[in-house]
Amino acid sequence: MKKIADSGYQGGQNIHKNMKIPIKKQKNKSLNFLEKLYNWFVNSTRVKIEHIFAKIKIFKILSEKYRNRRRKFSLRFNLVAAIYNFQLI
């Protein structure tokens, strides 16, 4: 399974071999066309996931500390995800 992250997770490539992060520009070099295209692909894929997280955070289950029973967290998170998926229709 591929993992897509932003450039803050540079050390993660050593742990997860399938991690995709954007290529950083070196100090006195600019990125070539293929590197820019790769960065665009990674970022355009990642931004879709970030938008979904932002929509789910409206329900406060991810943005604040969860203070209820742990057993119910997965049930409630699945309910929030179902509401979000229902809004997509």
BAGU-829621 format. One line per field, with one value per atom (N, C-alpha, C): atom name; chain; z, y, x; residue number from 1. Coordinates in nm, 4 decimals, padded with zeros to 6 digits. Example, Ala and Ser with C-alpha at 12.3 -4.5 7.8 and 13.67 -1.06 7.14 Angstrom:
BEGIN
atom <- (N; CA; C; N; CA; C) .
kette <- (A; A; A; A; A; A) .
z <- (00.7800; 00.7800; 00.7800; 00.7080; 00.7140; 00.7870) .
y <- (-00.5690; -00.4500; -00.3300; -00.2250; -00.1060; 00.0030) .
x <- (01.3190; 01.2300; 01.3200; 01.2850; 01.3670; 01.2900) .
nr <- (1; 1; 1; 2; 2; 2) .
***
This chain:
BEGIN
atom <- (N; CA; C; N; CA; C; N; CA; C; N; CA; C; N; CA; C; N; CA; C; N; CA; C; N; CA; C; N; CA; C; N; CA; C; N; CA; C; N; CA; C; N; CA; C; N; CA; C; N; CA; C; N; CA; C; N; CA; C; N; CA; C; N; CA; C; N; CA; C; N; CA; C; N; CA; C; N; CA; C; N; CA; C; N; CA; C; N; CA; C; N; CA; C; N; CA; C; N; CA; C; N; CA; C; N; CA; C; N; CA; C; N; CA; C; N; CA; C; N; CA; C; N; CA; C; N; CA; C; N; CA; C; N; CA; C; N; CA; C; N; CA; C; N; CA; C; N; CA; C; N; CA; C; N; CA; C; N; CA; C; N; CA; C; N; CA; C; N; CA; C; N; CA; C; N; CA; C; N; CA; C; N; CA; C; N; CA; C; N; CA; C; N; CA; C; N; CA; C; N; CA; C; N; CA; C; N; CA; C; N; CA; C; N; CA; C; N; CA; C; N; CA; C; N; CA; C; N; CA; C; N; CA; C; N; CA; C; N; CA; C; N; CA; C; N; CA; C; N; CA; C; N; CA; C; N; CA; C; N; CA; C; N; CA; C; N; CA; C; N; CA; C; N; CA; C; N; CA; C; N; CA; C; N; CA; C; N; CA; C; N; CA; C; N; CA; C; N; CA; C; N; CA; C; N; CA; C; N; CA; C) .
kette <- (A; A; A; A; A; A; A; A; A; A; A; A; A; A; A; A; A; A; A; A; A; A; A; A; A; A; A; A; A; A; A; A; A; A; A; A; A; A; A; A; A; A; A; A; A; A; A; A; A; A; A; A; A; A; A; A; A; A; A; A; A; A; A; A; A; A; A; A; A; A; A; A; A; A; A; A; A; A; A; A; A; A; A; A; A; A; A; A; A; A; A; A; A; A; A; A; A; A; A; A; A; A; A; A; A; A; A; A; A; A; A; A; A; A; A; A; A; A; A; A; A; A; A; A; A; A; A; A; A; A; A; A; A; A; A; A; A; A; A; A; A; A; A; A; A; A; A; A; A; A; A; A; A; A; A; A; A; A; A; A; A; A; A; A; A; A; A; A; A; A; A; A; A; A; A; A; A; A; A; A; A; A; A; A; A; A; A; A; A; A; A; A; A; A; A; A; A; A; A; A; A; A; A; A; A; A; A; A; A; A; A; A; A; A; A; A; A; A; A; A; A; A; A; A; A; A; A; A; A; A; A; A; A; A; A; A; A; A; A; A; A; A; A; A; A; A; A; A; A; A; A; A; A; A; A; A; A; A; A; A; A; A; A; A; A; A; A) .
z <- (00.0000; 00.0000; 00.0000; -00.0881; -00.0988; 00.0051; 00.0575; 00.1526; 00.0887; 00.0890; 00.0289; 00.1413; 00.1501; 00.2591; 00.2033; 00.2867; 00.2448; 00.2781; 00.2477; 00.2599; 00.4054; 00.5004; 00.6408; 00.6875; 00.6082; 00.6456; 00.5719; 00.5592; 00.4827; 00.5407; 00.6693; 00.7299; 00.7152; 00.6785; 00.6659; 00.5516; 00.4543; 00.3412; 00.3857; 00.4926; 00.5427; 00.6100; 00.6680; 00.7371; 00.6400; 00.5584; 00.4627; 00.3221; 00.2551; 00.1219; 00.0162; 00.0404; -00.0573; -00.0338; 00.0481; 00.0782; -00.0359; -00.0752; -00.1805; -00.1191; -00.1297; -00.0835; -00.1967; -00.1998; -00.3051; -00.2976; -00.4113; -00.4193; -00.3853; -00.2947; -00.2570; -00.3533; -00.3740; -00.4573; -00.3800; -00.4482; -00.3836; -00.3817; -00.3065; -00.2785; -00.4055; -00.4951; -00.6143; -00.7424; -00.7322; -00.8479; -00.8513; -00.9698; -00.9808; -01.0219; -01.0005; -01.0359; -01.1866; -01.2439; -01.3862; -01.4070; -01.5320; -01.5640; -01.5046; -01.5086; -01.4556; -01.3037; -01.2357; -01.0902; -01.0533; -01.1293; -01.1052; -01.1330; -01.2364; -01.2687; -01.1592; -01.1073; -00.9965; -00.8735; -00.8409; -00.7263; -00.7431; -00.8655; -00.8916; -00.8694; -00.9155; -00.8986; -00.7510; -00.6758; -00.5330; -00.4588; -00.4852; -00.4139; -00.4535; -00.5794; -00.6210; -00.5631; -00.5422; -00.4793; -00.3300; -00.2664; -00.1219; -00.0832; -00.1660; -00.1299; -00.1238; -00.2025; -00.1968; -00.0598; -00.0084; 00.1229; 00.2323; 00.2187; 00.3176; 00.3223; 00.2078; 00.2051; 00.2787; 00.2644; 00.3350; 00.4855; 00.5296; 00.6723; 00.7244; 00.6456; 00.6878; 00.7047; 00.6149; 00.6265; 00.7493; 00.7794; 00.8950; 01.0245; 01.0240; 01.1446; 01.1837; 01.0924; 01.1265; 01.2403; 01.2436; 01.3462; 01.4784; 01.4848; 01.6058; 01.6582; 01.5885; 01.6390; 01.6179; 01.5177; 01.4945; 01.5421; 01.5572; 01.5885; 01.7384; 01.8198; 01.9647; 02.0314; 02.1584; 02.2335; 02.2505; 02.2208; 02.2338; 02.3797; 02.4432; 02.5876; 02.6238; 02.5275; 02.5566; 02.5607; 02.5673; 02.5765; 02.4487; 02.4658; 02.3493; 02.2593; 02.3193; 02.2393; 02.1384; 02.1697; 02.0825; 01.9770; 01.9860; 01.8924; 01.7487; 01.7229; 01.5846; 01.5310; 01.6148; 01.5723; 01.5367; 01.6222; 01.5969; 01.4772; 01.4629; 01.3463; 01.2182; 01.2196; 01.1017; 01.0716; 01.1737; 01.1517; 01.0877; 01.1340; 01.0742; 00.9291; 00.9019; 00.7644; 00.6772; 00.7319; 00.6558; 00.6241; 00.7212; 00.6956; 00.5857; 00.5913; 00.4870; 00.3503; 00.3460; 00.2194; 00.1686; 00.2578; 00.2177; 00.1561; 00.2064; 00.1509; 00.0100; -00.0227; -00.1563; -00.2642; -00.2251; -00.3238; -00.3765) .
y <- (-00.1166; 00.0000; 00.1241; 00.2171; 00.3384; 00.4400; 00.5115; 00.6177; 00.7486; 00.8466; 00.9758; 01.0779; 01.1507; 01.2464; 01.3753; 01.4790; 01.6028; 01.5965; 01.7017; 01.6980; 01.6986; 01.7124; 01.7062; 01.5651; 01.4643; 01.3249; 01.2657; 01.3382; 01.2908; 01.1653; 01.1520; 01.0338; 00.9101; 00.9275; 00.8149; 00.7221; 00.7678; 00.6824; 00.5691; 00.5873; 00.4802; 00.3713; 00.4083; 00.3118; 00.2456; 00.3263; 00.2764; 00.2920; 00.1830; 00.1884; 00.2409; 00.2318; 00.2761; 00.4181; 00.4947; 00.6308; 00.7243; 00.8059; 00.9043; 01.0437; 01.1166; 01.2553; 01.3405; 01.4695; 01.5570; 01.5707; 01.5953; 01.6145; 01.7597; 01.7800; 01.9161; 01.9705; 02.1009; 02.1680; 02.1798; 02.1498; 02.1653; 02.3119; 02.3421; 02.4808; 02.5636; 02.5177; 02.5970; 02.5331; 02.4486; 02.3786; 02.3955; 02.4000; 02.4017; 02.2619; 02.2361; 02.1056; 02.0987; 01.9822; 01.9664; 01.9367; 01.9233; 01.9083; 01.7813; 01.6701; 01.5443; 01.5499; 01.6153; 01.6300; 01.7181; 01.8253; 01.9118; 01.8376; 01.7552; 01.6762; 01.5744; 01.5113; 01.4164; 01.4871; 01.6050; 01.6820; 01.7205; 01.7593; 01.7952; 01.6752; 01.5580; 01.4373; 01.4023; 01.4050; 01.3717; 01.4718; 01.6004; 01.7029; 01.7045; 01.6804; 01.6802; 01.5603; 01.4492; 01.3334; 01.3583; 01.4164; 01.4391; 01.5436; 01.6443; 01.7523; 01.7019; 01.6017; 01.5441; 01.4814; 01.4134; 01.3500; 01.4565; 01.5623; 01.6702; 01.7389; 01.7521; 01.8126; 01.7249; 01.5922; 01.5009; 01.5125; 01.5191; 01.5369; 01.6666; 01.7727; 01.9003; 01.8901; 01.8182; 01.8010; 01.7185; 01.6148; 01.5309; 01.6062; 01.6983; 01.7751; 01.8706; 01.8943; 01.9755; 01.9097; 01.7764; 01.7023; 01.6949; 01.7503; 01.7605; 01.6270; 01.5161; 01.3881; 01.3743; 01.4414; 01.4361; 01.5611; 01.6706; 01.7959; 01.8213; 01.7506; 01.7690; 01.6360; 01.6422; 01.5201; 01.4427; 01.3141; 01.2286; 01.1892; 01.2251; 01.2073; 01.0985; 01.0250; 00.9190; 00.7841; 00.6775; 00.5447; 00.5076; 00.4445; 00.4073; 00.3074; 00.2205; 00.1185; 00.1813; 00.2956; 00.3602; 00.4514; 00.4742; 00.5669; 00.5197; 00.3933; 00.3451; 00.3495; 00.3192; 00.3260; 00.4693; 00.5628; 00.7024; 00.7589; 00.7195; 00.7669; 00.7109; 00.5858; 00.5278; 00.5983; 00.6399; 00.7150; 00.8511; 00.9182; 01.0463; 01.0265; 00.9199; 00.8918; 00.8600; 00.7899; 00.7586; 00.8855; 00.9776; 01.1051; 01.1818; 01.1838; 01.2526; 01.1882; 01.0556; 00.9858; 01.0101; 01.0205; 01.0493; 01.1885; 01.2842; 01.4195; 01.4223; 01.3270; 01.3241; 01.2853; 01.2122; 01.1629; 01.2743) .
x <- (00.0839; 00.0000; 00.0893; 00.0596; 00.1387; 00.0948; 00.1914; 00.1647; 00.2082; 00.1201; 00.1498; 00.1550; 00.2656; 00.2850; 00.3444; 00.3455; 00.4097; 00.5583; 00.6299; 00.7754; 00.8231; 00.7348; 00.7718; 00.8064; 00.7724; 00.7956; 00.9156; 01.0230; 01.1378; 01.2004; 01.2067; 01.2663; 01.1803; 01.0558; 00.9646; 00.9969; 01.0735; 01.1099; 01.2007; 01.2746; 01.3606; 01.2779; 01.1652; 01.0794; 00.9825; 00.9156; 00.8174; 00.8743; 00.8975; 00.9581; 00.8615; 00.7309; 00.6320; 00.5838; 00.6530; 00.6110; 00.6488; 00.5535; 00.5749; 00.5702; 00.6806; 00.6852; 00.7395; 00.7072; 00.7587; 00.9111; 00.9703; 01.1156; 01.1466; 01.2408; 01.2790; 01.3844; 01.3799; 01.4787; 01.6088; 01.7206; 01.8503; 01.8907; 01.9958; 02.0310; 02.0552; 02.1396; 02.1740; 02.1220; 02.0214; 01.9669; 01.8164; 01.7629; 01.6175; 01.5696; 01.4429; 01.3878; 01.3648; 01.3904; 01.3628; 01.2141; 01.1725; 01.0311; 00.9722; 01.0438; 00.9917; 00.9745; 01.0673; 01.0553; 00.9369; 00.9159; 00.8003; 00.6703; 00.6679; 00.5497; 00.5209; 00.6259; 00.6111; 00.5555; 00.6101; 00.5621; 00.4152; 00.3779; 00.2387; 00.1476; 00.1886; 00.1080; 00.0908; 00.1995; 00.1933; 00.1051; 00.1246; 00.0488; -00.0979; -00.1290; -00.2689; -00.3428; -00.2729; -00.3355; -00.3547; -00.2558; -00.2596; -00.3636; -00.3841; -00.4759; -00.6196; -00.6535; -00.7885; -00.8139; -00.7146; -00.7271; -00.7333; -00.6549; -00.6567; -00.7934; -00.8593; -00.9921; -01.0939; -01.0804; -01.1701; -01.1486; -01.0223; -00.9944; -01.0554; -01.0488; -01.1052; -01.2562; -01.3221; -01.4671; -01.5036; -01.4244; -01.4529; -01.4253; -01.3292; -01.2979; -01.4098; -01.5042; -01.6205; -01.6978; -01.6970; -01.7689; -01.6916; -01.5726; -01.4895; -01.4367; -01.4590; -01.4107; -01.2598; -01.2053; -01.0611; -00.9891; -01.0610; -00.9932; -00.9793; -01.0566; -01.0470; -01.0192; -00.9866; -00.9610; -01.0910; -01.0863; -01.2044; -01.2191; -01.3299; -01.3474; -01.4470; -01.4954; -01.5910; -01.5205; -01.5971; -01.5385; -01.4650; -01.3496; -01.2677; -01.3366; -01.4153; -01.4835; -01.5785; -01.6317; -01.7308; -01.6672; -01.5353; -01.4714; -01.4857; -01.4570; -01.4630; -01.6054; -01.7030; -01.8426; -01.8802; -01.8430; -01.8781; -01.8031; -01.6778; -01.6023; -01.6633; -01.7050; -01.7702; -01.9021; -01.9744; -02.0975; -02.0691; -01.9651; -01.9275; -01.8858; -01.8095; -01.7683; -01.8893; -01.9871; -02.1081; -02.1866; -02.1938; -02.2622; -02.1905; -02.0579; -01.9812; -02.0039; -02.0016; -02.0249; -02.1656; -02.2625; -02.3996; -02.4103; -02.3312; -02.3320; -02.2750; -02.1885; -02.1279; -02.2282; -02.3306; -02.4283; -02.5133) .
nr <- (1; 1; 1; 2; 2; 2; 3; 3; 3; 4; 4; 4; 5; 5; 5; 6; 6; 6; 7; 7; 7; 8; 8; 8; 9; 9; 9; 10; 10; 10; 11; 11; 11; 12; 12; 12; 13; 13; 13; 14; 14; 14; 15; 15; 15; 16; 16; 16; 17; 17; 17; 18; 18; 18; 19; 19; 19; 20; 20; 20; 21; 21; 21; 22; 22; 22; 23; 23; 23; 24; 24; 24; 25; 25; 25; 26; 26; 26; 27; 27; 27; 28; 28; 28; 29; 29; 29; 30; 30; 30; 31; 31; 31; 32; 32; 32; 33; 33; 33; 34; 34; 34; 35; 35; 35; 36; 36; 36; 37; 37; 37; 38; 38; 38; 39; 39; 39; 40; 40; 40; 41; 41; 41; 42; 42; 42; 43; 43; 43; 44; 44; 44; 45; 45; 45; 46; 46; 46; 47; 47; 47; 48; 48; 48; 49; 49; 49; 50; 50; 50; 51; 51; 51; 52; 52; 52; 53; 53; 53; 54; 54; 54; 55; 55; 55; 56; 56; 56; 57; 57; 57; 58; 58; 58; 59; 59; 59; 60; 60; 60; 61; 61; 61; 62; 62; 62; 63; 63; 63; 64; 64; 64; 65; 65; 65; 66; 66; 66; 67; 67; 67; 68; 68; 68; 69; 69; 69; 70; 70; 70; 71; 71; 71; 72; 72; 72; 73; 73; 73; 74; 74; 74; 75; 75; 75; 76; 76; 76; 77; 77; 77; 78; 78; 78; 79; 79; 79; 80; 80; 80; 81; 81; 81; 82; 82; 82; 83; 83; 83; 84; 84; 84; 85; 85; 85; 86; 86; 86; 87; 87; 87; 88; 88; 88; 89; 89; 89) .
***
